[in-house]
Amino acid sequence: MTAEVLDQENRDGERKWRRRSLWSLLLLIPLALAVEAYDSVKALLGNNDLFARRVVWGQSAQFGGSDWKLTDLRGAFGMSNLPPDSVPVLADFQVKIGDPNLQNLWLGCKIVLIDKDGRRWSPTSIVSLKATGNVQTCISAIFSGAKSGDTLNLRETFLVPKEATKSIRPAVSVASERPHFLLFQLEKD
Amino acid sequence: MMRRLANIALLLVAVAFCYGLQVSKPHYGDLIGPIPARGKPGDTVVGRGFEIHAEKIEFARKLTVDQYGQTKILTTGGVWAVVTAEFAARAQSTVVSVASWRGPTGLTYDQTERLSFMNGLLPVALDPGLPRKARLIFELRPDEVSNATLLVSEKLVAALDSQAEISLGPVTTAADGLPTGTVDMLDMAQPL
């Protein structure tokens, strides 16, 4: 075998591997981007309520290890000292505790009202209505020490403009279930 | 020979290009800093999460406030600037917490903490469809009043989030060195 033939073979081998390397970039670049973006995408999904699970009126839904049921959504009309054209709205839930590890499962618990345009109202501190019985908020329930099988009554108070009251629906989200959240339908839906 | 010269030329072009990229690169603080939403008094400045409409700016030598049923007078070695603004939430409930006054020389004044007990100051909780008014109160050096910018944001660190920047424009100065129209006393107990 002459040196010239050997040289030609080496050159062919190099060309083949160069081509393979270039083709492999088609796979490696998207893979590198995916690995790099994994944590960001995970954080994005874990911090946002993106996918609604609709719950029909009167039904309960398993969420964050417990059974959630909307029992009432009503306006508290006739209060004074409120911004013009605003209405306090009370959302009441009955939650049957399944997994009592609420401090992990209910972490970041958020109850909001969502209207037909996607606007979201968080609970207000402007209105404070005295609740009867053992009524708690989502956050206080986390530290209530509730056991499996207990039933908790939760209430959140919101302040919404009158024009939005017809289309608002309550939604519940917890960190352990995000990006999914519960969107409760009303009797009239 | 030609090939070598072409390679050297290509290398020089690459070096010049990289240098250009380096010197035109924005500062890291600018890349992750607040995103300005600019306007002037009377405009509705729209940010990501909130809107602000600066209605009026008043200057005073003294402020009177009610604290626990007693009237208190707050004096200053400079001048009080009181901005009345209407705030509105956009798509979801939010809290606007931070406002500062950036003077023409770049000196930046946070809101005064001398009236922290008073209602109607920031932080203000906002719900969509329910605008609210609030006062922003600053204690300033008189030479920092003209051509100032009001900076308002939801959080102290408004990284990659909107910051309303309202250019307040020129303010003429009276013989006493204070802005023209400065009143002796402003009553902060007056409703907004």
Interface residues (C-beta under 8 A of the other chain):
Chain A: P83 D85 S86 V112 G118 R119 R120 W121 S122 T124 S125 I126 F158 L159 V160 P161 E163 A164
Chain B: A91 Q92 S93 A125 D127 P128 G129 L130 R132
